[in-house]
Amino acid sequence: MTPDERERMAILCERIAKEKNLTKFMELVEQLNDLLKHKEQRLRS
């Protein structure tokens, strides 16, 4: 995972923890899942 991706993940996790709007929460979780999927794909390669 690149430093930028790590930073993005930390920011997303912080925002997810604080988010009170369900729609926005789900959008943030989807973004985090995308980051994790990309990492998984790189690890499998």
Phi and psi in degrees as a GROMACS rama.xvg file:
@    title "Ramachandran Plot"
@    xaxis  label "Phi"
@    yaxis  label "Psi"
@TYPE xy
-74.3926  160.493  THR-2
-57.3539  -37.3817  PRO-3
-64.0612  -40.9674  ASP-4
-66.3498  -39.8316  GLU-5
-62.0046  -42.8492  ARG-6
-64.1362  -44.0748  GLU-7
-60.6266  -41.2447  ARG-8
-63.4328  -43.696  MET-9
-62.6993  -42.5998  ALA-10
-64.2528  -44.9109  ILE-11
-60.9264  -45.1338  LEU-12
-60.9588  -42.0588  CYS-13
-62.9489  -44.8219  GLU-14
-66.9324  -39.5448  ARG-15
-60.9196  -43.4856  ILE-16
-62.1892  -29.9373  ALA-17
-98.0826  -15.8529  LYS-18
-67.5574  134.013  GLU-19
-109.585  -18.7425  LYS-20
-85.881  121.066  ASN-21
-60.5224  -41.8635  LEU-22
-62.5003  -47.6875  THR-23
-65.6517  -39.4322  LYS-24
-56.4999  -47.6956  PHE-25
-65.3574  -37.2115  MET-26
-62.3915  -43.5609  GLU-27
-65.2766  -41.3419  LEU-28
-62.8495  -40.2213  VAL-29
-61.9521  -40.5651  GLU-30
-63.7234  -41.4305  GLN-31
-64.4911  -42.8611  LEU-32
-59.8492  -39.7438  ASN-33
-61.2506  -43.5913  ASP-34
-60.0441  -44.5212  LEU-35
-67.3422  -35.9199  LEU-36
-64.0129  -41.5814  LYS-37
-63.9721  -39.7807  HIS-38
-64.5037  -44.2739  LYS-39
-59.4227  -43.1402  GLU-40
-61.3085  -40.7358  GLN-41
-66.951  -37.9379  ARG-42
-68.3667  -33.3293  LEU-43
-75.1122  -20.0265  ARG-44
